[in-house]
Amino acid sequence: MTLTNTLTQPSTINPAERDERLERAATAWHERITTNPSTAHLTYRVTGTGVGSVATAITAGRHEFLIDEREALAGDDEAASPVEFALGAVISCQIVVYRLYAKALGIPFDDITVVAEGDLDARRLFGIDETVRAGFNAVRLSVTLTGPETSERYNELRDAVDAHCPVLDLFANPTPVTVSVTAREAS
C-alpha cells in the first residue's frame, strides 16, 4: 500500500456540467428510492491499520489515505489528525449538500468556502478529568457563498443544507455506536 499526502484535484468542470451531474444524480436516486425504498439504506465500510508511531492507514473503497497526529501527541505529523479529518468531513459534506440543494431550490452560487473550528478539551484524552467530554464541546462552521443571491436566500439554502447534511447530523445528534474487540495471538 502506498500512501501519499499529495492532493489530487478533480478535473475542472464548468457550472453547467456540475448542474447536469447534480440533476442526473438527484433524478437517479429519487427514482431508485421511489421504486424500492430499501435502496435508500446505505452501509459504508472503512478499514484502518496502525502504522508508524500512532498513524493510521485508511482504506475506503478504492481510496487510501493516512491519518496521523502532530509530534506533540506522539505522531510523525505526516498527515492531518483524526479530529482534523472529522472537521474536513463535515466541510466536504456541507459543500456537496450546498451544491445539491442550490440546484434543487434554484438558489445559485458561484463559489463556496467553508471553515470549520472545533474546541476540544484534552484533559479527558489524557485521563486528567473524566468529567469533561472526550470529543469536541463546540464546532463552528463559517460558510462563504459568492453569487447573485441575497443573504436571505442564502440563509434559506443554509437551513435546507443543515437539515439534510449527513455528516453535520453526526456532529449535531447522538448516533448509536457499538464497539467490539477481537483478541488474536501474535504470530
Disulfide bonds with the S-S distance in Angstrom:
none
